[in-house]
Amino acid sequence: MVATNSSIHRVVTSFLLSTTSSTTTTTDASRTEDVAVAIFHRCVTMPTFANHWAGISGTIEDGEMPLEAAKREIFEETNVILGANANEDEATSIEFDEQGGLYLDVPFISPRSGKERTIRVYPFVVRLPEEYQRPSLELKGTEHDRYEWVSIRKLQEMRPDCVPGLVEAFHHATYGIYDSTIPSGVWKWSQDKENGATIMTSNALEVLRKAPDEEWRRQAKQIAMLRPSMVPIVNVMNTLLEKDERNAVTVDMLKEATAESVQDCKEAIRQLQAAKKQRSGLPLTIATFSRSGTLRQ
């Protein structure tokens, strides 16, 4: 199903993590034992997914940004204090990744209407000091009746008892660093800190070209998950998945589109230069903005 605006229900899910020892960015699955994840059991009275395990979740209200909704839900459902309301010790020991991971679309059949909808999950992660694994973490509100700290391996084993897409949302929130299913070739691609989105998209297409037929779709999802701030990468991976064809976008097509964009930019610069000549002394400033850390000239 291709999700339309009317069929999409937007929610946030935040994962509370507590690290017992330092971890490194590696695909070595053994390091996941050093990380505990808090999961919350939804009460029997909940209208959807009652008696399922979940993160700190809630609907994004009208006019609200996902980040705002995530902070609000954490405040409403736990005693974890973020931002300006935290004391000095809490502010320095609690890490909240405000960028968030790539959103995840989860198909859902409404129990009331019987209609198929899409739950669009915006995932976030909060890293807490180790003492929160003891009674420091408290529940608020009426959505959950208990919580547990579990290892990442245990979380994956509990998948049938969790709300749909919870494990995938966790990996999105943590940018795949705990996902032991990521192939070495995909992981190596993601560690490129020099090239920009255009070159990395071309390299991603090469990675998918070499993937086995039964694996390329999963790898395309992982590629988008690993570099969510690079919009061209996410868009191209989504296009391949929507068309269900790994050759729907090729390296040659990407190069052609890039060349057209470069020509458009050059034309815009020429127009600015012409305007500058007409107005003597008019400063000409060209600024490029990027959320990525791999901006290149």
Wavefront OBJ file of the C-alpha trace (Angstrom):
o trace
v 0.000 0.000 0.000
v 1.266 3.459 -0.897
v 0.527 5.649 2.096
v -1.462 8.828 1.504
v -1.734 11.730 3.913
v -5.272 10.693 4.891
v -4.198 7.141 5.704
v -1.156 8.075 7.797
v -1.321 8.269 11.590
v 1.821 10.008 12.887
v 3.292 8.893 16.215
v 6.560 9.115 18.110
v 8.344 6.327 19.921
v 11.253 7.034 22.259
v 13.640 4.378 23.525
v 15.335 4.758 26.898
v 18.804 3.206 26.887
v 21.209 2.612 29.735
v 24.796 1.704 28.937
v 26.758 -0.331 31.440
v 30.090 0.166 29.688
v 31.516 2.143 26.809
v 30.518 0.974 23.346
v 31.985 1.636 19.956
v 30.446 2.044 16.540
v 30.903 -1.459 15.191
v 28.735 -4.259 13.895
v 30.154 -6.666 16.498
v 26.976 -8.052 18.075
v 28.716 -8.790 21.388
v 28.638 -5.155 22.440
v 24.826 -5.206 22.562
v 25.044 -7.000 25.907
v 26.381 -3.749 27.411
v 23.159 -1.895 26.587
v 19.801 -2.213 28.331
v 16.552 -0.952 26.777
v 13.485 0.010 28.791
v 10.288 -1.444 27.344
v 6.837 -0.599 28.638
v 3.826 -2.903 28.918
v 0.633 -1.333 27.574
v -2.380 -1.665 29.856
v -5.279 -3.962 29.019
v -7.505 -0.877 28.701
v -5.512 0.614 25.819
v -7.620 0.853 22.629
v -4.762 -0.403 20.433
v -2.064 -3.007 21.077
v -3.191 -3.730 24.641
v -0.896 -6.099 26.563
v 1.950 -5.421 24.137
v 5.414 -4.083 24.926
v 6.314 -0.706 23.476
v 8.524 2.330 23.798
v 7.362 5.687 25.113
v 4.837 6.387 22.376
v 2.062 8.771 21.498
v 0.248 10.587 18.737
v 1.790 13.711 17.235
v -0.780 16.425 17.795
v -1.857 18.983 15.180
v 0.823 21.645 14.724
v 3.331 19.648 16.762
v 6.760 18.570 15.523
v 7.953 15.002 16.208
v 10.686 16.251 18.556
v 8.154 18.242 20.590
v 5.841 15.237 20.802
v 8.681 12.960 21.919
v 9.647 15.296 24.761
v 6.020 15.711 25.809
v 5.363 11.951 25.893
v 8.507 11.257 27.924
v 7.432 13.900 30.455
v 3.831 12.595 30.609
v 4.740 8.914 30.986
v 8.001 8.845 32.994
v 9.944 10.822 35.587
v 12.792 11.468 33.120
v 13.341 15.230 32.861
v 14.851 16.670 29.688
v 16.106 20.093 28.672
v 15.766 23.266 30.709
v 13.761 21.559 33.476
v 16.573 19.120 34.314
v 18.950 19.853 37.164
v 22.675 20.162 36.515
v 23.458 16.487 37.155
v 20.578 15.286 34.980
v 21.431 17.710 32.179
v 24.980 16.371 31.930
v 24.180 12.660 32.355
v 21.088 12.324 30.124
v 21.695 12.369 26.370
v 18.706 13.007 24.105
v 19.330 12.712 20.363
v 17.057 15.455 19.056
v 17.590 14.621 15.378
v 15.837 11.287 15.652
v 16.081 8.353 13.287
v 14.448 7.804 9.923
v 10.684 7.407 10.241
v 9.206 3.952 9.825
v 5.879 3.131 8.145
v 3.987 0.263 9.808
v 0.820 -1.152 8.155
v -2.127 -1.325 10.535
v -5.743 -2.534 10.328
v -7.996 -0.340 12.457
v -10.005 -2.505 14.901
v -12.822 0.041 14.782
v -13.227 0.677 11.050
v -11.473 -2.378 9.638
v -9.667 -0.077 7.212
v -5.972 -0.344 6.481
v -3.902 2.579 7.658
v -0.237 3.401 8.042
v 1.328 4.236 11.373
v 4.298 6.510 10.665
v 6.686 6.140 13.593
v 9.261 8.852 14.319
v 11.848 7.194 16.596
v 14.075 8.865 19.185
v 16.583 7.617 21.733
v 17.425 8.849 25.232
v 20.607 7.555 26.861
v 20.361 7.412 30.631
v 23.010 6.803 33.302
v 23.223 3.262 34.656
v 21.421 4.104 37.901
v 18.131 4.361 35.967
v 18.168 0.556 35.655
v 17.319 0.521 39.344
v 14.168 2.133 40.840
v 15.149 5.606 39.631
v 12.867 5.176 36.610
v 9.203 5.665 37.499
v 6.001 5.402 35.482
v 3.444 8.186 35.156
v 0.074 8.288 33.434
v -2.278 5.401 32.662
v -0.900 3.843 29.468
v 1.527 1.350 31.049
v 1.265 -0.969 34.035
v 4.941 -1.973 34.249
v 8.303 -1.776 32.523
v 11.402 -3.922 32.185
v 15.039 -3.340 31.295
v 16.057 -5.880 28.661
v 19.084 -6.526 26.503
v 18.888 -5.839 22.778
v 19.017 -9.577 22.156
v 16.057 -10.073 24.502
v 14.147 -7.276 22.777
v 14.543 -9.071 19.462
v 13.381 -12.349 21.013
v 10.274 -10.578 22.367
v 9.253 -9.310 18.928
v 5.939 -11.293 18.875
v 4.896 -9.665 22.168
v 5.788 -6.135 21.063
v 3.817 -3.571 19.093
v 4.430 -3.989 15.338
v 7.696 -2.500 14.114
v 9.172 -1.909 17.575
v 12.481 -3.673 16.918
v 12.861 -1.950 13.555
v 12.047 1.437 15.114
v 14.723 0.813 17.744
v 17.351 0.243 15.061
v 16.168 3.378 13.240
v 16.459 5.425 16.441
v 20.005 4.178 17.053
v 21.094 4.456 13.391
v 21.648 0.734 13.099
v 24.701 0.571 15.364
v 23.208 -2.385 17.284
v 21.789 -4.169 14.222
v 23.862 -7.325 13.771
v 22.057 -8.175 10.501
v 23.712 -5.361 8.524
v 26.139 -6.861 5.971
v 29.758 -5.744 6.119
v 29.516 -4.095 2.694
v 26.572 -1.920 3.750
v 28.250 -1.033 7.037
v 31.495 -0.118 5.278
v 29.528 2.128 2.908
v 27.883 3.910 5.861
v 31.242 4.800 7.424
v 32.143 7.138 4.550
v 32.687 10.518 6.257
v 34.254 12.282 3.261
v 31.801 12.122 0.371
v 28.520 13.964 0.075
v 25.042 12.598 -0.619
v 25.396 12.403 -4.418
v 28.520 10.244 -4.387
v 27.252 8.176 -1.468
v 23.981 7.527 -3.321
v 25.944 6.296 -6.340
v 28.034 4.074 -4.092
v 24.875 2.746 -2.425
v 23.471 1.753 -5.812
v 26.671 -0.164 -6.470
v 26.280 -1.959 -3.144
v 22.723 -2.968 -4.054
v 23.771 -4.082 -7.530
v 26.033 -6.693 -5.918
v 23.458 -7.843 -3.363
v 21.722 -11.222 -3.796
v 18.202 -11.051 -5.245
v 16.640 -12.020 -1.928
v 18.673 -9.432 0.010
v 18.608 -6.150 -1.889
v 15.303 -4.885 -0.443
v 16.459 -5.356 3.144
v 19.783 -3.721 2.333
v 18.023 -0.747 0.694
v 16.050 -0.196 3.923
v 19.237 -0.469 5.966
v 21.061 2.037 3.743
v 18.296 4.614 4.245
v 18.249 3.899 8.001
v 22.010 4.361 8.379
v 22.190 7.853 6.829
v 18.741 9.404 7.413
v 19.932 13.019 7.183
v 21.029 12.542 3.552
v 17.728 13.110 1.758
v 18.870 12.007 -1.743
v 19.912 8.617 -0.348
v 16.603 8.135 1.453
v 14.583 9.250 -1.584
v 16.396 6.934 -3.983
v 16.093 3.940 -1.645
v 12.366 4.653 -1.191
v 11.933 4.864 -4.977
v 13.565 1.468 -5.469
v 11.371 -0.087 -2.775
v 8.144 1.504 -4.031
v 8.830 0.324 -7.595
v 10.141 -3.002 -6.265
v 12.978 -2.806 -8.776
v 16.603 -2.310 -7.804
v 17.401 -0.867 -11.264
v 14.602 1.721 -11.121
v 17.356 4.264 -10.447
v 20.801 3.651 -11.937
v 24.150 5.337 -11.439
v 23.910 6.798 -14.969
v 20.466 8.228 -14.243
v 21.786 9.753 -11.038
v 24.748 11.308 -12.842
v 22.421 12.801 -15.454
v 20.136 14.276 -12.790
v 23.149 15.671 -10.923
v 24.500 17.272 -14.096
v 21.128 18.938 -14.690
v 21.119 20.250 -11.107
v 24.640 21.625 -11.531
v 23.591 23.431 -14.704
v 20.566 24.888 -12.900
v 22.872 26.140 -10.130
v 25.280 27.673 -12.635
v 22.417 29.452 -14.350
v 21.179 30.799 -11.017
v 24.686 32.098 -10.237
v 24.901 33.789 -13.641
v 21.589 35.525 -12.945
v 22.870 36.700 -9.556
v 26.069 37.991 -11.131
v 24.059 39.877 -13.768
v 21.901 41.424 -11.043
v 25.022 42.445 -9.153
v 26.397 44.279 -12.185
v 23.152 46.195 -12.533
v 23.340 47.296 -8.920
v 26.852 48.424 -8.199
v 28.081 47.489 -4.730
v 25.472 44.787 -4.191
v 27.222 41.949 -2.268
v 26.919 38.463 -3.702
v 26.778 35.682 -1.115
v 26.120 32.039 -1.900
v 25.386 29.828 1.095
v 24.947 26.061 1.214
v 23.172 24.464 4.153
v 23.391 20.811 5.121
v 22.464 18.644 8.136
v 25.146 16.251 6.992
v 28.673 16.219 8.338
v 30.123 15.398 4.914
v 29.574 18.708 3.118
v 32.008 19.121 0.238
v 32.885 22.016 -2.079
l 1 2 3 4 5 6 7 8 9 10 11 12 13 14 15 16 17 18 19 20 21 22 23 24 25 26 27 28 29 30 31 32 33 34 35 36 37 38 39 40 41 42 43 44 45 46 47 48 49 50 51 52 53 54 55 56 57 58 59 60 61 62 63 64 65 66 67 68 69 70 71 72 73 74 75 76 77 78 79 80 81 82 83 84 85 86 87 88 89 90 91 92 93 94 95 96 97 98 99 100 101 102 103 104 105 106 107 108 109 110 111 112 113 114 115 116 117 118 119 120 121 122 123 124 125 126 127 128 129 130 131 132 133 134 135 136 137 138 139 140 141 142 143 144 145 146 147 148 149 150 151 152 153 154 155 156 157 158 159 160 161 162 163 164 165 166 167 168 169 170 171 172 173 174 175 176 177 178 179 180 181 182 183 184 185 186 187 188 189 190 191 192 193 194 195 196 197 198 199 200 201 202 203 204 205 206 207 208 209 210 211 212 213 214 215 216 217 218 219 220 221 222 223 224 225 226 227 228 229 230 231 232 233 234 235 236 237 238 239 240 241 242 243 244 245 246 247 248 249 250 251 252 253 254 255 256 257 258 259 260 261 262 263 264 265 266 267 268 269 270 271 272 273 274 275 276 277 278 279 280 281 282 283 284 285 286 287 288 289 290 291 292 293 294 295 296 297
